[in-house]
């Protein structure tokens, strides 16, 4: 069941939430020197006695949804013994009471046969980057199983995304503009104006549709939903992992409900205090770096893209930009590439040659497999719920003139992703700029942070987050994964071991360590 305009006008709204590459690695952490930190490495001081998370006293009504979940995500069959379970719980639309009624929030739980039943779950949110359920499913099917073997993991989707009841507010005729960034045909006079027009029309449609709930899709409200899950479980403390944009939700939880946190992990966190242009350029830089790492691994595997896979991809992007890929626009190709490079699938490194085959086939004129991939990847990241949540979180989008300027500058600086990323910043240009979510000012908790060397979702943006943690008085340690992809824990056995050690005793690794690719 989807949100409908009739339902949106009801007094109470209920929503059913129904470097060469990045391979999996169990090699031990290695120390690296952090800029300005000196060469001496010391272990973090022994933590004080920390309270631990608890096993739920009153659990949700879980039902098996393994096959349905993996099928809907096109992730293939489940590994032996993996169990995915879905459940729902009610959460207030607004805990302050300014809007009455409840949503139905949805969760996905993953476990293996060896996962203990008497161990507190790890709560996961990937925010609005993609559904938290898909992030968890991607981790669960991968070859690195240490994290899931040690405890069950429960993913909670943001409102209107993934397992939540979808928001249906953007008229069908506008959707194509969003997915192909106004590239309705080669020679479009001004894609920036086309996307800005979409933003205006979609913003009016969605805010009118959601009224009076339009202000309840920000990170603090997402944190409220996680708090409601804690109450449902009847526990005092939880363990929380926020990945990408989900780190913003996790920080909002720390700000509002820090006393209920036992452990906090920020995996490839989205930067804080940054405007849309800064955040977008960080993502583009990470995507270009991830493409380079993919190309190196592709070459080593003698893949179908030839002796210089990166050059082949650049040529393919130029071909798409000039209309040489038919209905597949440059924006479509960017969606497929970014979707692959940022896939949460833990087995992604094993799919490099398959991706190369798809791209090479499209270059030869067989565009079917790439077209199917574009549809699948767009569906994963361009729902109406993601539009509403991302635009609500967005800060200081550029003007149209600035976007045009950046589209030209970035096209040469970042030849595969730059131009489309600059134009894409206009998607949220008409959405009212909201106040940035308040950050924690006091956090008496050690925090584990991961950063990726080639992250196509956030780039290398952990510094602003660790600065925030330091200002709040929280001890923290950052580990850098030297592979490509997002988030780190989905792809690195080394990172999963660090998380398990931290969850068990609250002990942080030495700051500045690295997990090899």
ChimeraX attribute file (.defattr): number of C-alpha atoms within 10 A of each C-alpha:
attribute: neighborCount
match mode: 1-to-1
recipient: residues
	/A:1	11
	/A:2	13
	/A:3	19
	/A:4	14
	/A:5	16
	/A:6	8
	/A:7	15
	/A:8	18
	/A:9	15
	/A:10	10
	/A:11	11
	/A:12	14
	/A:13	18
	/A:14	20
	/A:15	26
	/A:16	21
	/A:17	27
	/A:18	19
	/A:19	17
	/A:20	18
	/A:21	23
	/A:22	27
	/A:23	22
	/A:24	23
	/A:25	18
	/A:26	17
	/A:27	13
	/A:28	14
	/A:29	20
	/A:30	14
	/A:31	16
	/A:32	16
	/A:33	14
	/A:34	13
	/A:35	8
	/A:36	6
	/A:37	10
	/A:38	8
	/A:39	11
	/A:40	7
	/A:41	15
	/A:42	10
	/A:43	11
	/A:44	14
	/A:45	11
	/A:46	9
	/A:47	13
	/A:48	10
	/A:49	8
	/A:50	14
	/A:51	15
	/A:52	19
	/A:53	22
	/A:54	19
	/A:55	18
	/A:56	21
	/A:57	11
	/A:58	12
	/A:59	13
	/A:60	15
	/A:61	10
	/A:62	14
	/A:63	14
	/A:64	15
	/A:65	16
	/A:66	19
	/A:67	15
	/A:68	12
	/A:69	21
	/A:70	18
	/A:71	13
	/A:72	11
	/A:73	16
	/A:74	10
	/A:75	15
	/A:76	12
	/A:77	13
	/A:78	18
	/A:79	12
	/A:80	9
	/A:81	10
	/A:82	18
	/A:83	18
	/A:84	26
	/A:85	18
	/A:86	23
	/A:87	21
	/A:88	23
	/A:89	20
	/A:90	19
	/A:91	23
	/A:92	20
	/A:93	26
	/A:94	19
	/A:95	15
	/A:96	8
	/A:97	9
	/A:98	10
	/A:99	17
	/A:100	15
	/A:101	17
	/A:102	17
	/A:103	22
	/A:104	20
	/A:105	29
	/A:106	28
	/A:107	26
	/A:108	30
	/A:109	26
	/A:110	25
	/A:111	24
	/A:112	19
	/A:113	12
	/A:114	12
	/A:115	18
	/A:116	15
	/A:117	13
	/A:118	11
	/A:119	14
	/A:120	21
	/A:121	25
	/A:122	23
	/A:123	22
	/A:124	28
	/A:125	31
	/A:126	29
	/A:127	30
	/A:128	30
	/A:129	24
	/A:130	25
	/A:131	25
	/A:132	28
	/A:133	29
	/A:134	25
	/A:135	25
	/A:136	26
	/A:137	27
	/A:138	21
	/A:139	26
	/A:140	28
	/A:141	22
	/A:142	19
	/A:143	19
	/A:144	24
	/A:145	19
	/A:146	17
	/A:147	24
	/A:148	24
	/A:149	18
	/A:150	23
	/A:151	22
	/A:152	20
	/A:153	24
	/A:154	24
	/A:155	28
	/A:156	30
	/A:157	31
	/A:158	34
	/A:159	32
	/A:160	27
	/A:161	30
	/A:162	25
	/A:163	26
	/A:164	26
	/A:165	22
	/A:166	22
	/A:167	25
	/A:168	19
	/A:169	23
	/A:170	20
	/A:171	12
	/A:172	9
	/A:173	8
	/A:174	16
	/A:175	16
	/A:176	13
	/A:177	20
	/A:178	22
	/A:179	22
	/A:180	23
	/A:181	26
	/A:182	25
	/A:183	25
	/A:184	14
	/A:185	14
	/A:186	14
	/A:187	11
	/A:188	11
	/A:189	11
	/A:190	12
	/A:191	21
	/A:192	27
	/A:193	17
	/A:194	20
	/A:195	27
	/A:196	25
	/A:197	19
	/A:198	26
	/A:199	23
	/A:200	16
	/A:201	15
	/A:202	25
	/A:203	23
	/A:204	15
	/A:205	15
	/A:206	22
	/A:207	17
	/A:208	16
	/A:209	22
	/A:210	21
	/A:211	12
	/A:212	15
	/A:213	18
	/A:214	15
	/A:215	17
	/A:216	17
	/A:217	22
	/A:218	27
	/A:219	28
	/A:220	22
	/A:221	22
	/A:222	26
	/A:223	25
	/A:224	21
	/A:225	28
	/A:226	27
	/A:227	19
	/A:228	18
	/A:229	25
	/A:230	20
	/A:231	15
	/A:232	17
	/A:233	18
	/A:234	15
	/A:235	17
	/A:236	17
	/A:237	24
	/A:238	26
	/A:239	20
	/A:240	27
	/A:241	25
	/A:242	26
	/A:243	30
	/A:244	28
	/A:245	26
	/A:246	29
	/A:247	29
	/A:248	31
	/A:249	28
	/A:250	31
	/A:251	27
	/A:252	23
	/A:253	27
	/A:254	23
	/A:255	20
	/A:256	17
	/A:257	17
	/A:258	20
	/A:259	15
	/A:260	19
	/A:261	21
	/A:262	20
	/A:263	26
	/A:264	29
	/A:265	24
	/A:266	28
	/A:267	28
	/A:268	33
	/A:269	32
	/A:270	27
	/A:271	23
	/A:272	22
	/A:273	15
	/A:274	16
	/A:275	14
	/A:276	20
	/A:277	19
	/A:278	13
	/A:279	20
	/A:280	20
	/A:281	20
	/A:282	20
	/A:283	24
	/A:284	27
	/A:285	22
	/A:286	25
	/A:287	28
	/A:288	23
	/A:289	22
	/A:290	29
	/A:291	27
	/A:292	20
	/A:293	22
	/A:294	27
	/A:295	26
	/A:296	19
	/A:297	21
	/A:298	27
	/A:299	21
	/A:300	11
	/A:301	11
	/A:302	13
	/A:303	20
	/A:304	19
	/A:305	23
	/A:306	15
	/A:307	15
	/A:308	13
	/A:309	23
	/A:310	21
	/A:311	15
	/A:312	19
	/A:313	22
	/A:314	15
	/A:315	15
	/A:316	21
	/A:317	23
	/A:318	16
	/A:319	17
	/A:320	22
	/A:321	19
	/A:322	15
	/A:323	16
	/A:324	18
	/A:325	22
	/A:326	14
	/A:327	14
	/A:328	20
	/A:329	26
	/A:330	27
	/A:331	25
	/A:332	25
	/A:333	26
	/A:334	21
	/A:335	23
	/A:336	23
	/A:337	24
	/A:338	21
	/A:339	21
	/A:340	20
	/A:341	28
	/A:342	21
	/A:343	24
	/A:344	27
	/A:345	26
	/A:346	30
	/A:347	21
	/A:348	23
	/A:349	20
	/A:350	12
	/A:351	13
	/A:352	20
	/A:353	19
	/A:354	13
	/A:355	24
	/A:356	22
	/A:357	17
	/A:358	19
	/A:359	23
	/A:360	22
	/A:361	17
	/A:362	20
	/A:363	20
	/A:364	9
	/A:365	11
	/A:366	14
	/A:367	19
	/A:368	12
	/A:369	14
	/A:370	23
	/A:371	18
	/A:372	11
	/A:373	21
	/A:374	23
	/A:375	14
	/A:376	17
	/A:377	19
	/A:378	17
	/A:379	13
	/A:380	18
	/A:381	20
	/A:382	17
	/A:383	20
	/A:384	20
	/A:385	25
	/A:386	25
	/A:387	25
	/A:388	28
	/A:389	24
	/A:390	21
	/A:391	24
	/A:392	22
	/A:393	21
	/A:394	23
	/A:395	22
	/A:396	15
	/A:397	21
	/A:398	19
	/A:399	14
	/A:400	18
	/A:401	11
	/A:402	14
	/A:403	22
	/A:404	19
	/A:405	14
	/A:406	21
	/A:407	21
	/A:408	13
	/A:409	15
	/A:410	20
	/A:411	16
	/A:412	12
	/A:413	14
	/A:414	19
	/A:415	18
	/A:416	27
	/A:417	28
	/A:418	26
	/A:419	25
	/A:420	25
	/A:421	24
	/A:422	27
	/A:423	27
	/A:424	24
	/A:425	22
	/A:426	28
	/A:427	26
	/A:428	28
	/A:429	25
	/A:430	18
	/A:431	24
	/A:432	14
	/A:433	15
	/A:434	14
	/A:435	11
	/A:436	15
	/A:437	17
	/A:438	13
	/A:439	21
	/A:440	20
	/A:441	14
	/A:442	15
	/A:443	19
	/A:444	14
	/A:445	23
	/A:446	23
	/A:447	21
	/A:448	26
	/A:449	28
	/A:450	28
	/A:451	27
	/A:452	31
	/A:453	23
	/A:454	30
	/A:455	32
	/A:456	29
	/A:457	30
	/A:458	29
	/A:459	29
	/A:460	23
	/A:461	23
	/A:462	23
	/A:463	15
	/A:464	16
	/A:465	22
	/A:466	23
	/A:467	14
	/A:468	17
	/A:469	23
	/A:470	15
	/A:471	15
	/A:472	17
	/A:473	16
	/A:474	19
	/A:475	19
	/A:476	21
	/A:477	20
	/A:478	23
	/A:479	28
	/A:480	25
	/A:481	28
	/A:482	22
	/A:483	28
	/A:484	31
	/A:485	38
	/A:486	28
	/A:487	31
	/A:488	33
	/A:489	26
	/A:490	30
	/A:491	31
	/A:492	30
	/A:493	27
	/A:494	25
	/A:495	29
	/A:496	22
	/A:497	20
	/A:498	22
	/A:499	25
	/A:500	18
	/A:501	15
	/A:502	19
	/A:503	24
	/A:504	12
	/A:505	14
	/A:506	24
	/A:507	23
	/A:508	24
	/A:509	21
	/A:510	19
	/A:511	22
	/A:512	19
	/A:513	20
	/A:514	24
	/A:515	26
	/A:516	23
	/A:517	22
